[in-house]
Amino acid sequence: MLSVLIETRNDEEGLARTLASLIGGAVEGVVRDVIVCDTGSTDQTHRVAEHAGCHYVIGGIAVGIRQAKGDWLLLLEPGARLVDGWIDAVVAHTSRQTMAARFSRARGSRTPFLARVFSGRALAEGLLISKHQAAAASKRAGSAEAIARGLATKRLDAEIWVAPPKQRSPE
């Protein structure tokens, strides 16, 4: 079974969109738990998570990894949406692979290669990773993005609508 972890900060609308795309996985019994790791939101992120039945934790991805119940973790950015068919691809991968994997970008979500390389968003295509590997990586990485960066992965036979880039707000 799978635990979904979403690290967020002030992205209640994006979180709601991502959670909506996970409903099929919960109904099918593939998604065991969803953990929202909040890194300092001042909006209504906690209410969105609680109303959706997620486990809400204050802290980074390492806190969520420790609390995850699944043997496999799916790390997503808030705002990313999984395309129909993702459940079969994830189940197939986790039953026969030990290597981490990423989704393919949905056709309307694709950007030129160099734009992807220089976007600095290693988590844009999601990350399916074993809990053991994620726990080891979290000891040296302070965020979900840092865990995803530079990791060798396979490509899943499923698509994701990439979250729009976050607008940087003055703090």
Secondary structure, DSSP 4 states (H G I P E B T S, - for coil): -EEEEEEESS-HHHHHHHHHHTHHHHHTT-EEEEEEEESS--SSHHHHHHHTT-EEEES-HHHHHHH--SSEEEEE-TT-EE-TTHHHHHHHHHHH--S-EEEEEPGGG---HHHHHTT--TTTT-EEEEHHHHHHHHTT-SSHHHHHTT---EEEEEEEEPPPPPPP---
